[in-house]
Each structure stands twice: as C-alpha cells, then as structure tokens.
Amino acid sequence: MKLLLTSAGIRNPSIHQALVDLLGKPIAEASALCIPTAGYGQPEGGSQSAWRFISGTQPNRPMTGLGWRSLGVLELTCLPSIDEGRWMPLVRESDVLLVNGGDAAYLCYWMRRSGLADALPSLGAVWVGLSAGSMVMTPSIGEDFVSWHPPTGGDRTLGLVDFSIFPHLDNEMLPGNCMAEAEKWASKMPQPSYLIDDETAIKVMDGTVEVVSEGHWKLFTP
C-alpha cells in the first residue's frame, strides 16, 4: 500500500505533489473515501471533528475539499453490523482513503474490528492520514497519546511502518508539542520516530520512506 502520512493534511504544494505522485493521476480524476472514525475517540468534540472532516470545512487541514472526482464516507464503527460485500468492493475500487485525526488507539481498534486492517496489504488505494490517521500505521504511539484505552490495553497500533510519528511539532495552539517534549516522548519509544510539524508529511512507497516538507522535522533514533 502507498502511504502519505501527514500531520495536518495536504497543507502545501510539496505535500500536494507527493499525493499526485502516489495517485499517478490528477486529484480531479481520483475517487476518494473519507474515514472520520478517529475523531469520535477524542475526549470531546468528536461529532464536530467528524463533520468538519467530512464536509471539508477545515481550511487549515485540507483533505476532502481538494476537488476529488467522487467522495464517499466509510464509517468503521458501523461496518461490523453489515455484510462485507456491501462495503469492501467500494474500498477496493477507491483510489484513496482519507483518514481523519483524533485518537489513534480508537481508530486502530475499529480498523481491526471492521476487517479493514486485514484488507490493507491487498489494497491499491493510497492511504492519506491526518495526525492520528497517520499514527495508526506505526508500531506504537506512546502512552502520552492514548486518551481512549482499548480493551487489551497498551499503545500498540498496526505496525505497517517501522517508525513512530509525533505530529503537530511546535504548533502554537499545542504548547506541549515543543521540540523538547517531542524528544522526551521519542526517547521512550522502542523504534525510530519522526517528529514532524504541520508542513511536513512522510511518503512511503514500496518500502521507501521519504520526508516531504516545507517546514521542519527531526528523525529521532533511540
């Protein structure tokens, strides 16, 4: 699977071009499904987060409002109650999956329970994550990022890449996300970690990792 792991969406021309490169076609010719699920796992404002993501009314976090040929919603929490044949063909036909931020542990739980996690390696779609939608692809997120606790406990996520991600580095609205705190978090992680600001994304294609940035970032190796 092709991955574009962003901190805050398709924020600048460099990240936009990385998305087009992964798609292999213009955005206007691509079909997208958006996954709002992670927003519901955050401590408050989950429904508002989901609506803003679906409707594309987050001008500072462009994802669904990029001008897709078609756009649908895939809500993971409802999938266990319906037959897979009703939704899996649509997923397999889509060019891109746009994945909301929120709580990565909550998103991971519903990806596994819905069956989407098992299907990921066989999908041709580009996975475009926003914050938690990116972190869920890593082996673990660190206890600092767990606000919704899975039944099995812990901070483990899908592990489809071999590094962790600290998003929103030095975001002025998040004073706890300064470089010193990010490095403290990274020092506790068992694998390398990318500390990325909102103008940075990580592109993964055929196992090759490339940082795409018009901001600043750091690779921290414990």
C-alpha positions, 0 to 999 in steps of 0.5 A: 500500500502507498502511504502519505502520512501527514500531520495536518493534511495536504497543507502545501504544494510539496505535500500536494505533489507527493499525493499526485505522485502516489495517485499517478493521476490528477486529484480531479480524476481520483475517487476518494473515501473519507474515514472520520472514525478517529475523531469520535475517540477524542475526549470531546468534540468528536461529532464536530471533528467528524463533520468538519472532516467530512464536509471539508470545512477545515481550511487549515487541514485540507483533505476532502475539499481538494476537488476529488472526482467522487467522495464517499464516507466509510464509517468503521464503527458501523461496518461490523453490523453489515455484510462485507460485500456491501462495503469492501468492493467500494474500498477496493475500487477507491483510489484513496482513503482519507483518514481523519485525526483524533485518537489513534488507539480508537481508530486502530481498534475499529480498523481491526474490528471492521476487517479493514486492517486485514484488507490493507496489504491487498489494497491499491488505494493510497492511504492519506492520514491526518495526525492520528490517521497517520499514527495508526500505521506505526508500531506504537504511539506512546502512552502520552497519546492514548486518551481512549484505552482499548480493551487489551490495553497498551499503545500498540497500533498496526505496525505497517511502518517501522517508525513512530510519528509525533505530529503537530511539532511546535504548533502554537495552539499545542504548547506541549508539542515543543521540540523538547517534549517531542524528544522526551516522548521519542526517547521512550519509544522502542523504534525510530520516530519522526517528529514532524510539524504541520508542513511536513508529511512522510511518503512511503512507497514500496518500502521507501520512506521519504520526508516531504516538507516545507517546514521542519522535522527531526528523525529521532533514533533511540 
